[in-house]
Amino acid sequence: MRIVVTRCLVLVCLFGMALQAQHIPEDQLTLGPAEHELAGINVYGMKLKDVIARYGKPNSKDKDKQGLPVYIWQKRGIRLQVGTAYDHPENVYAVDVWGNEPSGKLGRTSKGLVLGCDLACVRKIYGSKLIQPSPSEASVAFSDDTHLRLGLDGRGHVNHISLVAAIE
């Protein structure tokens, strides 16, 4: 019974996230090729074993707000967190990095956004469709429902990058 309740709660959370993603007005969606890679990790089709082969064994394992497993690494002053899918725990669906500057691929997207960039840099890379609900956060929503969320420090520089694949 506990497993059934847990699965129902996860489905409700995922459905709520999908509805939230649908509420982004079409004129705020970034068109063109979406961002699918952060820290050399592709959120569409990459396996957890591939991340472990690249970065070694995680320092710890936890659960995110929806109860899905996340794996955490501390590497060269950067915290890396990888989330996996509930029904396919070997598949990566989310990547987060925290820090003040990149270290190689750590802290860098495939399109060149890095930890430490300011909002002008973000706009240069992703265009003018940046959504900024507060001084400490911003996001870019792509037309394929991939979401790039950014945490900003007091100077407006990126100190957190989150890339989440579309929820299917």
N, C-alpha and C positions, 0 to 999 in steps of 0.2 A: 504494500500500500504506500509506503514511504517513497518508493521509487516512482510510482505513478504520480504522486503529488509533486515530487521534485521535477519530473519531466513536464508536467502541466505548467508549473511555474516558469520553467525555462521557456516553454513555447509562448506563454503570455508575454514574457519580457522580450523575446525575439519579435513577436508580432507588434508590440508597442514600438520597438526600435524601427521596424519596417514602416510603420505608419508615420513615425516622426520623420523618417527620410523622405517620405512621399509629400510631406508638407513644405518642402523647400520649393519656392516658386520657380517655375521653369526659367524665368529670366535671370535667376541667380545660379543656375547650373553652369559649370565650366564645360564647354564643348571641346571636341577634339580628343586626342588620346588621353586616357585617364592615367593617373599615377597608380602603379601597382606594386612598387618596390621601395622598401625602406631598409637600410642597413644590409643591402644585398639579399634581402628576403622578399620573395614574391608572395603576396597574399592570395594569389589564385594558383593553386596547384602545388605549392612547395610543401614538402613533408617535414615534420618535426625532426626526423632522423637527419635530414640534410642540414638543418640549422645546427644540430648538435655536432655534425661532422665539421661545420665551419667554425663554430665558436666554443666547442667543447661541452662538457657536461654543465647543465645549469647550476647556479649557486643555490637556487631554491625553487620550489613549486608552490603555487597558491591557487586561489579561485578568484575570478573576476566578479563583478556585481551580479551577473546572471548565473553564477555558479559554474561557469566553464573553466577548465584548467588553463592556467597561465604558467609559463616558465620564465625564470628571471636570471639574468646574468649581470655581473658587475665587471666591466672591461674598460680599462684605460680612462677612468673617470666618467664613464657613461653607464647608465642603467639601461639595459635592454630587456624588454618583456615581450614574449610571444604568446599569443592566444591560439588555442586550437578548438576545432568544432566539436560540439557535444556528440553528434551522431557519428563523426569520423575523427576521433581524437588524434589521428596521425596527420591530419590536414591543418596547416596554418591558415588562419583567417584574419589575424590582427597582429600588428607590430607596433610597439611604442618604444621611444627612446627619450631619455632625460639627460640633460647636460648643458654645458655652456658653449662647447665647441666640438666639432666632429673629430674623429680619429679614424682616418681611412674611410671605409664604407660605413662604419658605425657613426650614426648621427647624420646620414646623408640619404636623400631620396635619389632615384634613378634620373630625375630631371634636374638635380643639382641643388635642391633646397638643403641647407645645413643648419644644424644647431648654431645659434648665434646670429643668424640672418635677421634683418629688420623687416618691417612690413613692405617697404619699397622693394626689397629683394624678393619677397614672396610674390608681390604683384608682377614683377618682371618675369618670373618663372611661370606663374599660373594665370596671369591675366587679371583683369579688374574685378572679377566676380568673387572677390574675397568677402566672406561674411564675418563681421566682427560684432558680436553681441555685447562685448565688454572689453575694457582695456587689457584684460589678462587672457583673452582667448580669441581665436579666429578659426575659420574653417574654410575649406574648399570642397564643394560637392560636385562630383562629376556626373555626367549624364548616364553612366552605367551603374549608378548608385554606390560607387566607391566613395568613401569619405576620408578626407585628410583634415585632422584637427590639430590645432597648434596652441600650446601654452606660451604666454608671453611674460617676460620679467617686467620689472618696473620701468625699464628703459624702452620697452616695446620690442625686445629681441626674443627670438624663439628659444625657449629652453625645454620644450617638450613637443615632440612630433608623434602623432598617432595616425596610423593608416589602417583602415578597416574595410574589408571586402564587402561587397553587396551581400545582403542576407537573402538566401534563397529559400 
